[in-house]
């Protein structure tokens, strides 16, 4: 399935993905994941940054921690080279408050109306023990719809994120064999760059064969069986993060997540499957590339922290002491994007033009270097870059186009003037 379409089918039978699940579906185990092959035990991971150190980065133990969610992790995985976002997200810093204190607030996010509408839609599809939700799941997976009394709905109440994550783990282990189960807003733990992120999927479903399905409930519509490609892709990336967090569970995760959205312009729910195999592999690879938080924090000046209540000059110095990798895509995913964009533009960095442009320019990292290479000045060091020849050719074509347009302008004006005058006389 492409992100823009939601066909009612599962991947081909017998294929296996990075999460150790096979892409088969149906009551005859067509979508039943196979247990992953046993290999050598991995080496124990380093302990990572201590909670005390992370609290110091937030400005002290009294500063509340903003927990990472799947959306933030997916955005971080898409830009693994940004140490600034990795450190602030990992430490639980409120980047929105930091951006406000720096004078560069990010005007994005869901409106209050959209949040209320989304919550109402989610409550509707989860009513009556998730009967509608499981009906949509069975329809997409080709399985028999269970009776309400056959579905286990465990209580996941516990104190704190760690407690809820442990309660979710126990609930998954306690589901009887051969029974359906629906977990409403479970909590999952995932170690990322030396820090523990706690994630909250909309729902998890346990099938009678023991496998797990991730369920994402969104308020954007599915119009004529197709969802917005960008929004569906973001939902798939979030589901892939949940799948990575579930890999240590004894139950295998199915390769297709269920996306539930309003149908057309109504408030009636409809659903489709989001393939996760490629997203899981890509997200795992990108998260592994993240530099560990303790290594980034070790490069900070003595006493630097990110409390938004400190003096703006001190806060700006602390933020600028952490290297950032800005890209235009950050504008829709990171609260500090406008601050980073202003700094990139002020430094004349070509990253402000996009990753594709940056990749084409090779070693030319600033706009002045690009202009010097395009000018053909033999004394400029930039003219020796491999991209200089292409830039000079592009500059010559632009100059030729402008010259041709300038020559055609007077002739066109002379040809149109009599007609204009005739029109005015009439």
HUBELPE-V809880 format. One record per backbone hydrogen bond with DSSP energy under -0.5 kcal/mol. NH is the residue of the N-H (numbers start at 1). CO is the residue of the C=O. Records with the same first field share a line. If there is no record, write none. Layout:
NH: CO, CO
//
This chain:
5: 2
6: 225
9: 7
15: 12
17: 21
20: 17
23: 15
24: 22
25: 30
27: 142
29: 26
31: 24, 26
32: 29
33: 31
54: 50
55: 51
56: 52
57: 53
58: 54
59: 55, 56
60: 55
63: 60
64: 62
66: 92
67: 65
73: 69
74: 70
75: 71
76: 72
77: 73
78: 74
79: 75, 76
80: 77
82: 79
83: 81
84: 323
86: 82
87: 83
88: 84
89: 85
90: 86
91: 87
92: 88, 89
93: 88
95: 93
98: 94
99: 95
100: 96
101: 97
102: 98
103: 100
104: 99
107: 105
108: 106
115: 111
116: 112
117: 113
118: 114
119: 115
120: 116
121: 117
122: 118
123: 119
124: 120
125: 121
126: 122
127: 124
130: 126, 127
131: 127, 128
132: 127
133: 125
134: 130
135: 131
136: 132
137: 133
138: 134
139: 135
140: 136
141: 137
142: 138
143: 138
150: 147
151: 148
152: 180
154: 152
156: 154
160: 158
163: 159
164: 160
165: 161
166: 162
167: 163
168: 164
169: 165
170: 166
171: 167
172: 168
173: 169
174: 170
175: 171, 172
178: 208
179: 176
180: 150
181: 206
182: 152
183: 204
184: 182
185: 183, 202
187: 164
188: 199
190: 197
192: 190, 195
195: 192
197: 190, 195
199: 188, 197
202: 215
203: 215
204: 183
205: 213
206: 181
207: 205, 211
210: 207
212: 252
213: 205
215: 203
216: 258
218: 216, 260
222: 262
223: 221, 226
224: 222
226: 223
228: 221
232: 228
233: 229
234: 230
235: 231
236: 232
237: 233
238: 234
239: 235
240: 236
241: 237
242: 238
243: 239
244: 240
245: 241
246: 242
247: 244
249: 246
254: 212
257: 274
258: 214
259: 257, 272
260: 216, 258
261: 259, 270
263: 268
264: 222, 262
266: 263
270: 261
272: 259
273: 7
274: 257
275: 273
276: 255
280: 276
281: 277
282: 278
283: 279
284: 280
285: 281
286: 282
287: 283
288: 284
289: 285, 286
290: 287
293: 193
295: 292
296: 292
297: 293
298: 294
299: 296
300: 297
304: 301
306: 57
310: 307
315: 311
316: 312
317: 313
318: 314
319: 315
320: 316
321: 317
322: 319
323: 321
326: 324
330: 327
331: 328
332: 329
333: 330
334: 330
337: 334
340: 336
341: 337
342: 338
343: 339
344: 340
345: 341
346: 342
347: 343
348: 345
349: 344
350: 365
352: 349
353: 350
354: 351
358: 354
359: 355
360: 356
361: 357
362: 359
364: 361
365: 363
367: 348
370: 366
371: 367
372: 368
373: 369
374: 370
375: 371
376: 372, 373
377: 372
378: 376
380: 377
383: 380
384: 381
385: 382
388: 385
391: 387
392: 388
393: 389
394: 390
395: 391
396: 392
397: 393
398: 394
399: 395
400: 396
401: 397
402: 398
403: 399
404: 400
405: 401
406: 402
407: 403
408: 404
409: 405
410: 406
411: 407
412: 408
413: 409
414: 410
415: 411
416: 412
417: 413
418: 414
420: 416
421: 417
422: 418
423: 419
424: 420
425: 421
426: 422
//
